[in-house]
Amino acid sequence: MFPKKISFRFSDPGFINIMRKTAEQLATAMGFDENRIFDISLLIEEACINAIEHGSKPDKKPIVMITFYVYKDSLEMHIQDSGCGFKPSKNTMETALKTIDSTRGRGLGLMQSLSDDFELSSTPGAGTKVKLIKYR
């Protein structure tokens, strides 16, 4: 029966590697090719790093929630943080894509370009959620 749902909740940055390996194992078991598995690994790593770095309220540990939805032909990843959020503007993604060659500030642009489907929702005071989908 699909989708199969696997959820995690963490605040320790050490779990980013565990999430990356989990995503790789799921993608491998689903029959994704090597290039798409690399994309999935990079997607989850970037999303987790963003959630840890930007997803905490002052003087509080970040709480990151990750849910993998396994379908027959796709892997859907939801990454949500407990941070202060922001108000995405029309320029948010344009700026993120322009900075893809820089060493900082390229996470959202990279996620959008590597995913087959990308959604960003953020509310000031309520955190940010990124939805990433890769098709086999």
Secondary structure by P-SEA (a helix, b strand, c coil): cccbbbbbbbccccaaaaaaaaaaaaaaaacccaaaaaaaaaaaaaaaaaaaaccccccccbbbbbbbbbcccbbbbbbbbcccccccccaaaaaaaaaccccccaaaaaaaaaccbbbbbbcccbbbbbbbbbcc
